[in-house]
Amino acid sequence: MATISRRDNRPANQRWQVTIRRKGFPTQCKAFSSKADAEAWARSIETEMDRGVFVDFSKAKEVTLGEILARYRDEVSPTKKGGDEERKRINAMLRWSVCQYAAINVTPAVLSRLRDDRLTAVSGSTVNRDFNLISHAFTTAMIEWGVSLPFNPVSRVRRPKENRARNRRIEGDEDVRLLDACKQVRNKLFYPAVLALLDTGMRRSEVVSMQWPNVNLETRTVWLPDSKNGEGRWVPLSTRVAAELAGLDSDRTGPVFPGLTTAAIKCAFQRAVAKAGIQGLRMHDLRHEATSRLFERGLSMMEVASVTGHKTLSMLQRYTHLRAADLAERLG
């Protein structure tokens, strides 16, 4: 049974206190300005308990979206391959005013306003990545952390359109200028790392995680035991990449590129591109370029997939942009 008591020493909107204690359910307490409202709420809660549909939303009223994201950053992100980048993304998101909302108050309407505000500054693809992260954080909180919500609010928000797939290819002497600029970077490991990206199509994280025991310079191959898709694969090395690795001053026992991180490569790449006077080239474009070059050299779909680690044709097509002029020559 519910206990309803009057508290004259409380503010007017908290004058009537309701407490519901029932075996098998957490104690429920709430304050109201009128006795009628208190009785109505008590009846609704007890009816839900009787029907077996009662859900305790108290934790969702106490914890904020920011607290959920921070816990996700500390507990979940470190288990992911891209955890470092995700933690940086969450740290930026924690500055949003919406993170001050209690989880129960992060409604689809609130997220829709966030979407529209973000679209004035970033692309649709960026907004979708942000919302995917928020959605997963909510799901984790609901399943593992006892934060009960009626539904995941992100699931009821209309998403913006994704950006068109990038088709930036290296043109003219851009690769020569880029590699020359990379050679001038103070860290001498940076040039061979970029060369590996350009010639093999490996991901940035895969290059920095290469280990000497997995490198065979005689056969010009490297074993990646744990790539992004969760499976290991052998990657062939070009002659010039193998020559650069052979010339590195190393004891051949640990990392091929010790101390080099994905963030450090990205920053150094941006400076190298600027120094080379190249416009509109991003680091991930090197994977597009490498994949397209493999096809242009006559490798089959399965051969290219075994090198790049793509698991499906649709995924591989996103990174493939063959030059129409080259195809025209092959048609005759």
LINHU-V995073 format. One line per field, one symbol per residue. ss: DSSP state (A for helix, B for strand, O for the rest). phi: phi as a letter, one per 20 degrees, with the letter a starting at -180 (. if undefined). psi: psi as a letter, one per 40 degrees, with the letter a starting at -180 (. if undefined). A space follows every 50 residues. Layout:
# LINHU-V995073
ss=???
phi=???
psi=???
This chain:
# LINHU-V995073
ss=OBBBBBOOOOOAAAOBBBBBOOOOOOOBBBBBOOAAAAAAAAAAAAAAAA AOOOOOOAAAAAOBAAAAAAAAAAAOAAAOOOAAAAAAAAAAAOOOAAAA OBAAAOOAAAAAAAAAAAAOOOOAAAAAAAAAAAAAAAAAAAAAOOOOOO OOAAAAOOOOOOOOOOOOOOOOOAAAAAAAAAAOOOOOAAAAAAAAAAAA OOOAAAAAOOBAAABBOOOOBBBBOOOOOOOOBBBBOOAAAAAAAAOOOO OOOOBOOOOOOAAAAAAAAAAAAAAAOOOOOOOOAAAAAAAAAAAAOOOO AAAAAAAAOOOOAAAAAAOOOOOAAAAAAAAO
phi=.eddcecfeeggecfdddcddbfncffdcbdcecffffffffffffffff emdfceefffeeeegfffffffgedegfeefeffffffffgfffeffffe ffgfeeegffffffgfffffccefffffffffffffffffffeddmefcg affffddfefffffffcfdfdleffffffffffefgffefgfffffffed mffgffffegdgfeddffelccedfbefencebecfdfgfffffffefeb emddffcfnedfffffffffffffffmedmddfffffgffffffffenff gfffffeenfecffffffddcefffffffffn
psi=iihhihgeeiidefdhhhhhhhheiihhhiiididddddddddddddddd efehhheddeediidddddddddddddeeidfdddddddddddeeiddee iiddegidddddddddddeediidddddddddddddddddddddefghid ihddefhhiiiiiihifhihibfddddddddddeidheeddddddddddd eiiddddeehideehhddefihhhdgadeeiiihhiiiddddddddeigi efdaidghehiddddddddddddddefhhehideddddddddddddeeii ddddddddehdiddddddehgihdddddddd.
